[in-house]
Amino acid sequence: MRRAAHHPSRRSFLDATGAMVALGLTAGCDAHAGRPDRSDAAASAAATPATPATPAAAQDPAPAPSVPATGRYQAGVTLPQPAQRNLLAVVADVPAAVAVGPLLADLGRTVRALTAGTDPRLLGLPPGDLTVTVGVGPRLVRAAGPSLPGAADLPRFSRERIAPRARGGDLLVQICAGDALLPAVAATALLDAAGDRLRERWRQSGHRGANIPVSPATRSQGAVTAPRNLLGFVDGIVGPHTAAARDRHLWLAGPAPVAGGTIAVLRRMELDLPRFAALSVAEQEAVFGRRRAGGAPLSGGTIASDPDLGAKTPDGRYLVPADAHVRRANANAVGAGLMLRRSYSIDDPAPGLLFVSFQNDLRTFTRTLTRMDDSDALLGFTTATAAATFLILPGFDERRPLGSSLFR
């Protein structure tokens, strides 16, 4: 694969990863709400008095349960739940002379080998809950069918400072794992499988904050959790959390070549943390329209309660301010569907957020952001530095290679 000039070589990238291991610099956040993290439990057990010192390898926690790579849908969208703590998104271009079908089939085979733990390029690391999610950009979708979902480019919005190479792209490879080492190692294996058939545009690593319980498991849905972001607020509370809601808002039902896929939007945003931190807690809560500590809407209730946008104080002021984020982005107020968000906090190239949303209609995102663009208080603290949209391909298996419903 031909790498962008500003990215290091694969060898230097792996060397840097090894240096991080030596220094013990790993990112992490709670993987399961309401119960201790596996690594915390393992550390506690290792620290039991009168236990002799053991080699470091013996103290490693058991790998997280594996997530099937094959099936009706690709992994890494709704599975696992909660989402893994670490993400690496790689956006690349496909040269015009490259046959897209064989490229995707090769990537799919590599995904299956990586998640099964049989690819030697894992360097002995157990795959655990590793997932790889692959999407194709509008140019490739239009080549397969100009009227297909995913053929439209992402429009431009205000508060953007996006370099040409950080806008758009032909291919998305989203890699998620509980183990902080796995995304970089898996990315190296996938890029090696692609060779010169891909040209990287940009990549972004991120991590999720501690998961906060939103609602317990019911007959129609599993337990719902959401992480805190760098601004200290719970992020991604509202979404299509039941199977029925996902059928309505998330998964593409057709046409047949895209059934089982979805539309992804990626936006990397810098956050003005000093200016936000200078606000009082009450002012910060007014920006979001939610309580910072528990996530409940300012109109009252619990974190799972729908905001009451008509509720007012005795003197006639809205409890949820007119420019609060939960009001401006409210799906009913926008007149659009729900988005499933699996956003990650970032600290490079600047503190911020990698916003990742999945929906079965790009207009769900564009209508929401257009309304937010008008007067959302939260956007005053953000600057977008990268943006792209992709058709997340339908699920695949050994008989149905990745992307085979669209590309030969």
N, C-alpha and C positions, 0 to 999 in steps of 0.2 A: 504494500500500500504506500502511496506517495503521501508523506506527512506534510502538514503545513509548516512553513519555515520557522515559525515561532515555537514549535513543539520539539521536545528533545527526542533523540532516537529511542527505539524500543529498548536497546541495551542500557542506555542511561536512565530510562524510565524505571526499568527493573532494578538497576543499581540503587536508584533513589528510594524505591520501595524497600529494598533490603536495609538501607540506612535507617529508614523509619522504624523498621522492626528492631534494629539494634538499639535505637534510642527509646523504644517503647512508646512512640508517638502514634497512638491509634485513636480514631474517633469512635464515639459510642453514645447510645442513648437507650432508655428502657425499651426493650422489645416486647414486653407483655405488661399491660396495665393490670394493677391489682394484685400482682404477685412479684416476688423478687426476680431480678435478672439472673439468668443462668450463671453468668460469669461472677456475679456477686455471691451466689450460693456456693459456687466452687471455691471462691477465695475464702469464704467463711469456713468451709470444711477444711481447707488446707491450713488454716490458721489455728486449728484445734490444739490446745496445749498438749505437751508430751508426745507430739507426733514428730518423728525425725524429719529432717529436711529431705525432700525428694527432688529429682530432676524437674526442670521447668516443664518438660513435656507431660509429666505425670499430673501436673496441676491444671492442664488445659481443660476447660469445660467441654462436655459432649457437644458435638455439632448439632445445630438446629435441625428439626425434621425437614426432609427434602420436600420440594414442591415440584409436582409433575410438570415437565416442559411441554408435553403434548396434550391434545384434547381439543374441545370445541373452540376454546379461547386460548390465547397466549397467556402464560403466567406473567406476573408483574403488574397486572392492572387491578384485579380484585383479590388476587391471591399472591402472597399470604396476607392475612389480616390479623393483627396490625402489620403494616408494611415493615420491611427490614429497615435497619437503622442507617445503612450506607447505600449511596447511589453514585454511579458514574454514567453520565449521558455523553455519548459520542455522536456528533453530527458530521456526515461526510457527503461527498459528491460521487456520482458514478459516471466515469467518462463515457462519451457518446458511443464508442465502439464496443462497450462491454455488454454482453448478453445478461440481462437482469435476472432471468429465471434461474440459470445455473448458479449465479452468484448467491441468490437467496437460498437455493437448495443446499449449497455448501455451508452457508452460515447456519441453516437449520440443523444439519448433521453435526456441526461443531457444538451448537447449543445442547443437543441431546447428549453428546459425549461429555461435555463439561458438567452438566447437571447430574449425570450418572456417575461422575467421578472416574471415567475411563480414559479421559484425555491426558496424556503425559505432560502436556503443557500446564497443567494445574500445579506441577512441581511438588506433588505430595500433599497438597492442602485438601482436606475434605470439603466437598461442595456445600454441605449443609443445605441452607435455604436459598442458595443461589438461584436467581431468575434472570433470564435475558429476554427482552421484549424488542421486537424489530418492527419498524414502520418505514414506509416509503413516502417521499415528498410529493408535492403537487405535480412537478414536471413528469415524474415517472407514472403517476396515476393518470394524467392526461394522455400519456402514450398508450396506456392500457385501455382507456375509455374516457373521453373528454367530459362525459356527463356523470361519471361515477362520484360518489361521496369521496372527499379528499382531494378532488381536482382543483379546488380553489385555493389561491394563495392567501396567506394571512395579511390583512390590510395593515397599514401603518396608523399609529395612534400618537397622541401627544406624549410628552415626558419620555421620549426615546432618545438615546444616544448610542446608536447601533452601527458598528462598522460593517462594511459590505459583507465580509466573510462571516459575520455573526448573524446574518439575516438569511432565513431559508435553508435549503439543503435537500439532498436527494434521499438520504438514508439516516434513520435514527437507530442507534443501538443503546437501549437502556439496560444497565446492569445493576442489580440490587442484591445485597447480601447482608447478613448479620455480622459476618467476619469482615473487618475493614480491609484485610489484605486481598480478598477475592476479586472485587471489581477490577482493579488494575491488572491482575494476573489473567482474568477471563478476557478483558479487553485485548490484551496482547495476543492471546490465542486466536480470538476472532479476527483481528486485523491481520494476523499471520495467514489465516485461512483465506482471507480476501485477497491478499497480496496487492498487486498494482491495480486491482479492479476498483479500489476505493481511494479517494483523496480526502483526507480529513480536513474539515473546516474549523471546528472548535469542539472542545470537550469541557465538561463541568462536573466536579465532584461535589457531593453534599451529604448532609447527615440530618436525621430527624431528632427533635427534642423529646423529652419525656412524654409518654402517652398518658392522656387524661381520659378516664372513663366518661363516655357520653350517654350510653344507654346499655342496659344488660341484654343478654341474649333472649330472644323470644322464639316462638314457633316459626315466624316468618323471616327472621334475620338473626345473624350472630351478634355477639357483643360488639358495640361500636366504640371506638376510641379515636382520639385526635391528638396530635402533638402540639407542644408550644413552639412558637417561632422566636426569632431573635428579638422581637419587640415585647416578648413576655406574654403574649396572648395565645389562646388555644386556636389552632388553625385547621380548617377543614371540617367543621362540625356538621354542616348541612351537606347532604349529598344523597345519591340514590343507593340506599343501604339495604333495601330488600330486593329479592329476585324480581318481583314485579316492577319495581322502580328502575332496576337496571335494564330490564327488557324495554321499558318505555324511554329511558333517557340515555342509556350508555351504549348498549350493543346495537350494531347495525343488523337489521333484519333482512336487508337486501339492497341492491340486486344480488343474485346468487354468488357472484365472484367475491363479494366483500362481506357476505353474511358471517357473523361471528367476529368481525373486526370492530374498531371504534376509531374516533378521530382524536388525536392528541394535540395539545398546544403546549409549547415550551416557551417560557419567558424568563430570562435571567434579569433580576432587578437588584440594583444597589439600594440599600436603606440608609437614610440619614439618621443613624442611631443617636448621635449627640443631641440633635435638635429634638428628637422624640423624647429622649430621656430627660430633657430639661422641662418637659411638661409635668404638671401635677398628675397624680393618679386619676383624678376625676377628669382632667382634660384628655388624658390618654384613653380613658374609657369612652369619652364622648366621640373620639375619632373612630373607634371600632363599633360603638353601640352595644358593647358587652362589658361585663365585669372582668377585670383582669385576673382576679384570684380564682374564681370558679367558672367563668365563661358564660354565666347566665345573661340573657339580654337585659338591657336597662329597663325594659318594660315589666320585668319581673319573671318569676318562675325559676326553672332549673336550666342547666346547660342545654338540655334537650328540648326546651320549650321554644315554640315559634315566637319570634318577636311580634309584639302587638304594635304595629306601626301607627295605629290611631290613638294609642294611650297618651293622655296629657296630664300635666300637673294641674292643681287647682287654679293656677293663674293662666292656664291655656298654653303652656309650652309643651312640645312633644317630649315624652320621656326618652325616646330614641331620636336624637337630633336629625334635622333634615338632611345634613350632609354626612351622617354616620355611614360607615362602610356597610353594615348589615342592612340598612335601608336602601342604599344605592345599588347594592348587588343582589337584593332580594329577588328570587326567581319570579314570584307573582307580580311584583312591581315592574320588573323588566318585561314580563310577558314571554319568557323563554324557559327552556328546560333546566334540569339540574346538571351540575358538573360533578364528577368524581375527582377530587383533588388529592394528589400524593406529593405535596410540595416538600422541598428539602431546604434547610438553612445552609448557607455557604459563607466562607470567610476569605475566599480568593476568587477573583482578583480584588474583591472588596466585600465587606460584610453585606449580606443580603439574602435573597431568596431565589431558589430555582422553582418557579411556579410550573407545575405539571398538572394539566387537567385533561380528563377524558370525557367525551360526550359523543352522541351519535349525529350531531348536527353542528357544524362549525359556527352557525349563527347563534347558538346558545352562548358561545364565548364572545363573539363579536358584538352582539347586542348588549350583553352585560357590560363589557368594557366601554362601549360607546356611552352607555348611561353613567357609568362611573367617571368617565372622562369629563363629564359635564360638571360634576360638583361632589366628588367623593373626597372626604377629608384625608383618607389614608393615602391617596395617590400623591398628595403633596410631599410625602416623605419617601417617594420611590422614583427611580430612574431606570428604565429598561435598557439593558446593554446587549441583549441577544433575544431573538424571537424566531420561531419556526412552527409549522404545523405538519403533521404526518398522518397518513392512514395507517393505523396499527393493523397489521395483516391478520386475517383469521387464523385460528389454531391450526396445527399441523401434526402429522405423525409420520411413521415410517412409510406408509403407503401414499400419503398426501404430503409431498415436500413443502416446506415453507414457501409461500407465495405462488404455489402452482395453480391456484384458481385464477390468477391475474396474468402471470408471465410464464412463457414457455422456455 
